[in-house]
Structure formats: structure tokens, C-alpha cells
Amino acid sequence: MFEPSYLKLYREGVLQERAREAVERLRECRLCPRDCGVNRLEGEQGVCKTGRKATVSSFGPHYGEESPLVGSHGSGTVFFSSCNLLCTFCQNYDISHLREGAEVDPGKLAAVMLHLARGGCHNINFVTPSHVVPQILEALIPAVEGGLNVPLVYNTGGYDSAETLTLLDGVFDIYMPDFKFWDNEWAKRLCHAADYRERAMEALREMHRQVGDLEIDEAGVATRGLLVRHLVMPDNAAGTEGVMRFLASEISRHTYVNVMDQYRPCWKAEKDAAINRRITRKEYEQALEEARQAGLYRLDGRVRMQH
């Protein structure tokens, strides 16, 4: 019978120690590649505009995620407010940029996890967790004590610190990062993250080291492993070919990849001539072909477009 990795860490006392260490890192926060160095324990804020407590925008069973996460009862998503990447084209800008939501303490966040698990969700899916790793670890302790026993999903934009990810070794069974950009010029222009490619590469290597390729049970539900998302963008701003070659050659040709066609100009994208349109069917088909040419075969992408 499947048992989430974090239960073993809890029994050994490791989870509790990881939580304490993570919280202490808030004193001079360098949880993500922004390296702000602010004292979040005292309410100071860096790029993510988040202090001591995490802010949750919404939570509930989600049926629009990748099929191995959704299964028959949905993925238990917890949407955190704010973000450490803050893309100019963000489709959830009301959550990331405008930071809509309410602060939660560890007990409240634990109650959210237990509510989703008891409702039958196959996993707890933390959306945009990079800036609230300590708060998640804190809340996981009372959640475990309350009976939590489903896998955790780390659903991130890919701009993560490999050092912070080591705190999560054995905590998260499933990692679902984006790999947004291959060309750092685009990352700098659209996310003010000129080192995005290198940081994402480091992060994905660490994630794969921890959990390996995606494993799916007999019911078609993911239990462990790496699942990568890549959003195809106009005029190849995302650099799809480079991303796919990296995944196939340096991560694993068995990597499960969702090549996404959902890009639409949101937030400030309508004012940027380079990205102020939807992608074409030809652009999307080309992206899928580049993934196949790289040697990847576990592709969730499919042509769904009408133009």
C-alpha cells in the first residue's frame, strides 16, 4: 500500500527539524533565487510581498490539472497568493500580482489539507509554493497528526533554489515545475529573472534526483515523480526546442511533459507587441514536434486549437 514519504520523516522527527530550519531561514530570506535577504519573521517583505504568514487565495478539488493528478476525485489545489516570479503575462494576476487572499496560520493550512484529503482528493497540490516553503512544512506537522496520508504536489513556476529544495527531499512525492524560458533575454524581459534558465535547470535536476520519473498506479493516478509543464508562447518566446532537448538529455527521456497551448495575453501582455496574441495551431504543432524530435514520448500535449 502506498505511503507518502513525509510520514516516515515525521515518525523519525526529521520533518519537525526541517520545519524549524525552514522557518529560521525566513530571518534572512533567501528561499528563492531572488535572494532578498529580508527578515520575514519581523514582517519585512521582499519581491514576493509575503511576510511571516502564507496567504491563501482559494482551495478545492481541481479537475483541470493534468490527468495523472486529477484521477476520478480531483487534485486538492491550494492556491497561494503572490509569487516570486511575477510574469507580466500571468493568467492568475489577481492572485500573484494583486495578492488577493487571506493569511493563514499553520493550523488553518493544516485544516485545509485535511478537508481536501477527506473529500477524496488524490493529492494536495500547492500552487506557487516557492515563497512559502517554511509555512507549508510548519502546517504539514499538524496535518500529519490529523491523519493526512495523500501525496503532496509542488506546483511551481520553476524559479526555485536547489538549496531550498533539499529541505523538501522526502517531503514531496510529486514535483510539477514549469520550464518557462530557454532564452534568458525573454525571462529578463517578461519576469525580471535574467538567470531563469540556469535556476530552472538546477531545480529540475534536484527534483528529479529526489523523485525520479513520474510513476502512475493502476487507476491512472500519479503517486511519485516529476511532471514538467511548458507553455508554448508566440514567436517561440519560450524557446521550446532548447527546453525539450534539456529534458531529454539531462533529466530523462522518460520525463512526463505537458506541452500547453493555453497561452493568452493577460495582465500587461496586451501592451507588449511580442506576446499580445494567442499562439497559432502551426506554432503549437511545431512545439509538439520539437518535443518528439528531442526524444520525449510521454507527452500530455495534444492539438486542441481551432485556428
Legacy VTK file of the C-alpha trace (Angstrom):
# vtk DataFile Version 3.0
C-alpha trace
ASCII
DATASET POLYDATA
POINTS 307 float
0.000 0.000 0.000
1.321 3.414 -0.961
2.541 5.630 1.871
3.591 9.254 1.304
7.266 9.871 2.027
6.628 12.574 4.605
5.051 10.120 7.062
8.398 8.370 7.539
10.141 11.718 8.063
7.543 12.670 10.663
7.990 9.402 12.593
11.761 9.963 12.626
11.441 13.585 13.771
13.114 14.816 10.577
10.062 16.669 9.317
9.837 18.672 12.517
13.523 19.621 12.282
13.161 20.609 8.620
10.247 22.870 9.528
12.263 24.583 12.251
15.208 25.112 9.907
12.995 26.468 7.130
11.283 28.943 9.447
14.656 30.176 10.694
15.661 30.872 7.089
12.899 33.494 6.989
15.093 35.627 9.246
17.258 36.471 6.221
15.123 35.165 3.409
16.951 33.558 0.518
14.408 30.826 -0.084
14.310 31.519 -3.817
16.764 32.904 -6.386
15.653 36.477 -5.670
17.943 36.411 -2.588
16.097 39.332 -0.995
17.721 38.883 2.432
14.790 40.475 4.294
13.666 39.444 7.786
10.251 37.978 7.138
9.947 36.855 10.756
9.648 40.553 11.600
7.223 41.270 8.766
9.734 42.592 6.235
8.844 41.854 2.613
10.887 41.211 -0.496
9.827 40.555 -4.089
7.031 38.173 -3.084
5.494 40.726 -0.682
4.876 37.947 1.836
5.862 38.198 5.494
5.681 35.631 8.263
2.393 34.013 7.260
1.319 32.461 3.982
-1.696 33.880 2.188
-4.172 31.508 0.530
-6.389 32.742 -2.273
-8.578 29.658 -2.640
-8.619 25.880 -2.319
-10.690 22.975 -3.561
-10.765 19.891 -5.786
-9.481 20.776 -9.253
-10.362 18.797 -12.373
-8.460 20.930 -14.890
-4.985 19.725 -13.943
-3.029 17.005 -15.732
-4.914 13.704 -15.843
-2.486 11.763 -13.585
-3.175 14.291 -10.825
-6.926 14.560 -11.311
-7.937 10.904 -11.399
-11.595 10.420 -10.511
-11.816 12.719 -7.483
-9.705 15.713 -8.416
-6.450 17.278 -7.321
-6.709 19.115 -3.998
-5.346 22.501 -5.002
-4.246 25.204 -2.588
-3.627 28.494 -4.398
-1.113 30.678 -2.566
-1.260 34.406 -3.139
1.729 36.287 -4.538
4.664 34.760 -6.395
8.438 35.009 -6.638
8.413 35.239 -10.446
5.613 37.709 -11.277
5.381 37.243 -15.053
3.986 40.174 -16.993
1.599 37.796 -18.802
0.278 35.957 -15.727
-3.198 34.487 -16.174
-3.711 34.490 -12.402
-2.568 38.089 -11.923
-5.299 38.787 -9.370
-3.655 36.193 -7.132
0.016 36.691 -7.998
0.312 40.433 -8.579
-2.713 41.771 -6.694
-2.276 39.221 -3.893
-5.927 38.516 -3.258
-6.462 36.110 -0.366
-6.346 35.712 3.408
-3.426 34.963 5.726
-3.404 31.522 7.338
-1.587 30.117 10.346
-0.247 26.522 10.406
-3.425 25.168 11.974
-5.651 26.706 9.331
-3.454 25.494 6.468
-3.394 22.013 8.004
-7.201 22.080 8.202
-7.348 22.957 4.509
-5.167 19.961 3.621
-7.253 17.599 5.726
-10.505 18.959 4.283
-9.307 18.248 0.739
-7.961 14.786 1.581
-11.117 13.772 3.446
-13.127 14.954 0.475
-11.420 12.300 -1.633
-8.788 14.356 -3.477
-5.908 12.202 -4.680
-3.226 14.670 -3.589
-2.614 18.090 -2.063
-1.451 20.387 -4.842
0.360 23.514 -3.621
0.212 26.128 -6.395
3.038 28.704 -6.339
4.758 27.396 -3.191
8.331 28.669 -3.690
7.998 31.633 -1.326
6.100 29.755 1.415
8.088 26.529 1.870
8.538 27.117 5.643
4.830 27.735 6.125
3.968 24.520 4.267
6.379 22.461 6.357
5.029 24.001 9.576
1.455 23.166 8.614
2.303 19.647 7.491
3.066 18.598 11.064
-0.470 19.133 12.463
-1.856 17.822 9.166
0.014 14.528 9.630
-1.147 14.386 13.230
-4.686 14.834 11.923
-4.354 11.858 9.586
-3.092 13.276 6.267
-1.840 10.461 4.039
-2.013 11.572 0.394
0.908 12.695 -1.830
1.950 16.337 -1.936
2.448 18.163 -5.243
4.940 21.045 -5.572
3.389 23.079 -8.415
5.892 25.807 -9.240
6.946 28.307 -11.886
10.382 26.721 -11.918
12.296 29.646 -10.404
13.392 27.715 -7.348
16.503 27.430 -5.222
18.058 23.973 -5.311
19.250 24.576 -1.750
15.686 25.153 -0.552
14.504 22.107 -2.456
16.864 19.920 -0.429
14.694 20.723 2.608
11.839 19.024 0.755
13.673 15.799 -0.013
11.350 13.047 1.199
8.521 15.513 1.840
7.109 15.944 -1.651
6.426 12.857 -3.728
5.440 14.795 -6.850
7.112 17.838 -8.389
5.336 19.750 -11.159
7.525 22.666 -12.280
7.135 24.898 -15.277
10.100 25.367 -17.552
9.040 28.717 -18.957
12.007 30.083 -20.896
15.169 28.826 -22.507
16.367 32.275 -23.592
17.202 34.407 -20.565
16.573 37.587 -22.528
12.895 36.695 -22.629
12.942 35.758 -18.950
14.522 39.090 -18.121
12.022 40.990 -20.246
8.902 39.216 -19.015
9.816 38.179 -15.459
12.861 40.261 -14.496
14.676 36.964 -13.966
17.837 37.060 -16.072
19.074 33.765 -14.589
15.848 31.830 -15.088
17.239 29.107 -17.349
20.142 28.209 -15.066
17.995 28.238 -11.931
15.285 26.129 -13.548
17.864 23.627 -14.774
19.360 23.303 -11.284
15.914 22.974 -9.733
14.721 20.294 -12.144
17.886 18.274 -11.657
17.329 18.339 -7.891
13.648 17.483 -8.212
14.392 14.516 -10.459
17.156 13.352 -8.141
14.629 13.211 -5.329
11.635 11.595 -7.027
12.670 10.256 -10.453
10.338 9.816 -13.419
6.585 10.019 -12.941
5.024 6.849 -11.545
1.339 6.162 -12.146
-0.716 3.499 -10.370
-3.228 1.056 -11.830
-6.000 3.645 -11.517
-4.029 6.111 -13.641
-3.161 8.374 -10.685
0.345 9.715 -10.072
1.999 8.574 -6.849
5.530 9.891 -7.268
7.853 11.590 -9.723
8.481 14.604 -11.917
5.916 16.145 -14.251
7.026 19.181 -16.291
4.865 21.897 -17.816
5.898 24.043 -20.756
3.697 26.855 -22.075
4.135 27.490 -25.789
4.360 31.234 -26.462
4.084 33.478 -29.550
7.148 33.672 -31.806
8.848 30.953 -29.764
9.489 33.254 -26.813
9.562 30.161 -24.584
12.391 28.515 -26.564
10.661 25.158 -26.748
13.375 23.247 -28.613
16.049 24.085 -26.034
13.787 23.133 -23.142
12.866 19.795 -24.685
16.457 18.895 -25.516
17.486 19.664 -21.950
14.711 17.498 -20.511
15.504 14.571 -22.790
19.285 14.684 -22.456
19.910 15.942 -18.900
16.813 14.884 -16.959
15.322 11.789 -18.614
13.798 10.898 -21.950
11.025 9.327 -19.848
10.068 12.745 -18.452
6.314 13.355 -18.480
5.782 16.719 -20.188
2.628 18.742 -20.666
3.153 20.941 -23.733
0.469 23.570 -23.192
-1.443 25.596 -25.780
-3.345 27.753 -23.279
-1.338 30.971 -23.670
-3.434 34.104 -23.939
-2.358 37.725 -23.391
-3.240 38.659 -19.808
-2.192 41.285 -17.268
0.323 43.514 -19.123
0.838 41.260 -22.137
-1.665 43.122 -24.312
0.691 46.114 -24.264
3.675 44.048 -25.442
3.642 43.589 -29.213
5.761 40.430 -28.986
3.247 38.482 -26.890
-0.108 40.221 -27.367
-1.755 37.370 -29.289
-2.689 33.718 -28.931
-0.366 31.162 -30.489
-1.260 29.609 -33.831
-2.034 25.980 -34.496
1.192 25.764 -36.522
3.249 27.083 -33.590
1.738 24.525 -31.268
2.215 21.613 -33.663
5.831 22.695 -34.115
6.340 22.658 -30.345
4.988 19.099 -30.099
7.248 18.022 -32.942
10.276 19.547 -31.215
9.450 17.562 -28.103
9.242 14.343 -30.114
12.428 15.133 -32.030
14.234 15.596 -28.717
13.273 12.022 -27.824
10.452 12.691 -25.375
7.425 10.445 -25.699
5.349 10.903 -22.512
3.602 13.998 -23.830
0.332 15.272 -22.378
0.073 17.892 -25.125
-2.408 17.475 -27.937
-3.752 19.731 -30.662
-6.894 21.276 -29.160
-6.872 24.552 -31.045
-9.446 25.713 -33.542
-7.265 28.031 -35.617
LINES 1 308
307 0 1 2 3 4 5 6 7 8 9 10 11 12 13 14 15 16 17 18 19 20 21 22 23 24 25 26 27 28 29 30 31 32 33 34 35 36 37 38 39 40 41 42 43 44 45 46 47 48 49 50 51 52 53 54 55 56 57 58 59 60 61 62 63 64 65 66 67 68 69 70 71 72 73 74 75 76 77 78 79 80 81 82 83 84 85 86 87 88 89 90 91 92 93 94 95 96 97 98 99 100 101 102 103 104 105 106 107 108 109 110 111 112 113 114 115 116 117 118 119 120 121 122 123 124 125 126 127 128 129 130 131 132 133 134 135 136 137 138 139 140 141 142 143 144 145 146 147 148 149 150 151 152 153 154 155 156 157 158 159 160 161 162 163 164 165 166 167 168 169 170 171 172 173 174 175 176 177 178 179 180 181 182 183 184 185 186 187 188 189 190 191 192 193 194 195 196 197 198 199 200 201 202 203 204 205 206 207 208 209 210 211 212 213 214 215 216 217 218 219 220 221 222 223 224 225 226 227 228 229 230 231 232 233 234 235 236 237 238 239 240 241 242 243 244 245 246 247 248 249 250 251 252 253 254 255 256 257 258 259 260 261 262 263 264 265 266 267 268 269 270 271 272 273 274 275 276 277 278 279 280 281 282 283 284 285 286 287 288 289 290 291 292 293 294 295 296 297 298 299 300 301 302 303 304 305 306
